Amino acid sequence: MAIAKENTTADYQEAFQLCPKFEKTFSILGKKWNGLIIDVLLENGAQRFKNLVHSVPKCSDRVLVERLKELEQAGIVARITSDDSALIEYRLTTKGEELAPVMAAVHDWSNDWYAAEG
């Protein structure tokens, strides 16, 4: 007669591993302010820094600069400089634009599960 072995937490942890690509994605999207920055760029298109500051008002300028650099390094945001002026804009790359359905799903989920704050 065989004795059934109970699955322990250690067995489960050994068998379960996050996909490295999934983990990397959430390390980017889950970082504070990144989702809001991406959402603003999806909704409004290319933006100057000062416009992003107004669109994400609780984020300090220093942190916004850091996040934009991180998103640029991840290939999600492009920093565009104009040849004829000092104008700098940030826009989503194709990789960033492909997050549109993900952000729409997050909007839908939040609308279903969180009450509007007054």
C-alpha positions as CSV (number, residue, x, y, z in Angstrom):
1,M,0.0,0.0,0.0
2,A,1.5,3.4,-1.1
3,I,1.3,6.4,1.2
4,A,0.3,9.6,-0.4
5,K,2.9,12.4,0.2
6,E,1.4,15.8,1.1
7,N,2.6,18.7,-1.0
8,T,4.5,21.1,1.2
9,T,5.1,24.8,0.7
10,A,8.7,23.9,-0.2
11,D,7.5,21.5,-2.9
12,Y,5.3,24.2,-4.3
13,Q,8.0,26.9,-4.3
14,E,10.4,24.5,-6.0
15,A,7.9,23.7,-8.7
16,F,6.7,27.2,-9.3
17,Q,8.9,29.8,-10.9
18,L,7.9,33.1,-12.4
19,C,8.7,33.5,-16.1
20,P,11.7,35.9,-16.2
21,K,10.0,38.0,-18.9
22,F,6.9,38.4,-16.8
23,E,9.0,39.3,-13.8
24,K,11.0,41.9,-15.8
25,T,7.8,43.4,-17.2
26,F,6.3,43.8,-13.7
27,S,9.6,45.2,-12.4
28,I,9.1,48.0,-14.9
29,L,5.3,48.5,-14.9
30,G,5.0,48.0,-11.2
31,K,7.4,50.7,-10.3
32,K,5.7,53.8,-8.8
33,W,4.7,56.4,-11.4
34,N,5.7,54.3,-14.5
35,G,2.1,53.2,-15.2
36,L,0.8,56.8,-14.9
37,I,3.6,58.1,-17.2
38,I,2.8,55.5,-19.8
39,D,-0.9,56.2,-19.5
40,V,-0.4,60.0,-20.0
41,L,1.7,59.4,-23.1
42,L,-0.9,56.9,-24.4
43,E,-3.7,59.3,-23.9
44,N,-2.0,62.6,-24.9
45,G,0.8,61.6,-27.3
46,A,4.3,63.2,-27.2
47,Q,4.7,65.5,-24.2
48,R,7.2,68.0,-23.0
49,F,8.6,67.5,-19.5
50,K,6.7,70.4,-18.1
51,N,3.4,68.9,-19.4
52,L,4.3,65.5,-17.8
53,V,5.0,67.3,-14.5
54,H,1.5,68.8,-14.6
55,S,-0.1,65.4,-15.6
56,V,1.6,63.5,-12.8
57,P,1.6,66.2,-10.1
58,K,2.4,64.1,-7.1
59,C,5.6,62.8,-8.7
60,S,8.7,65.0,-7.9
61,D,10.7,66.4,-10.9
62,R,13.7,64.3,-9.8
63,V,11.7,61.1,-9.7
64,L,10.0,61.9,-13.0
65,V,13.4,62.3,-14.6
66,E,14.6,59.0,-13.2
67,R,11.5,57.2,-14.3
68,L,11.7,58.6,-17.8
69,K,15.3,57.5,-18.1
70,E,14.4,54.0,-16.9
71,L,11.5,53.8,-19.4
72,E,13.8,55.0,-22.1
73,Q,16.4,52.4,-21.2
74,A,13.7,49.8,-21.4
75,G,12.7,50.9,-24.9
76,I,9.3,52.0,-23.9
77,V,9.8,55.8,-24.1
78,A,11.9,57.8,-26.6
79,R,13.4,61.2,-25.8
80,I,13.1,63.4,-28.9
81,T,15.2,66.5,-29.3
82,S,14.4,69.0,-32.0
83,D,17.3,70.0,-34.4
84,D,16.2,73.6,-34.6
85,S,15.5,74.3,-30.9
86,A,16.1,73.1,-27.4
87,L,12.6,71.5,-27.4
88,I,12.7,68.0,-25.8
89,E,9.6,65.7,-26.0
90,Y,8.9,62.3,-24.7
91,R,6.9,59.8,-26.6
92,L,6.1,56.1,-26.5
93,T,8.0,53.8,-28.8
94,T,6.2,51.0,-30.7
95,K,7.0,48.8,-27.7
96,G,5.4,51.4,-25.4
97,E,2.3,51.9,-27.6
98,E,1.7,48.1,-27.5
99,L,0.9,48.5,-23.8
100,A,-2.4,50.2,-24.7
101,P,-4.5,47.1,-24.3
102,V,-2.8,46.3,-21.0
103,M,-3.5,49.8,-19.7
104,A,-7.1,49.6,-20.9
105,A,-7.5,46.4,-19.0
106,V,-6.1,48.0,-15.9
107,H,-8.6,50.9,-16.3
108,D,-11.4,48.4,-16.7
109,W,-10.4,46.5,-13.6
110,S,-9.9,49.6,-11.5
111,N,-13.4,50.9,-12.6
112,D,-14.9,47.6,-11.5
113,W,-13.1,47.3,-8.2
114,Y,-12.4,50.8,-6.9
115,A,-15.0,53.5,-6.1
116,A,-14.4,57.0,-7.4
117,E,-12.8,59.1,-4.7
118,G,-14.4,62.5,-4.1
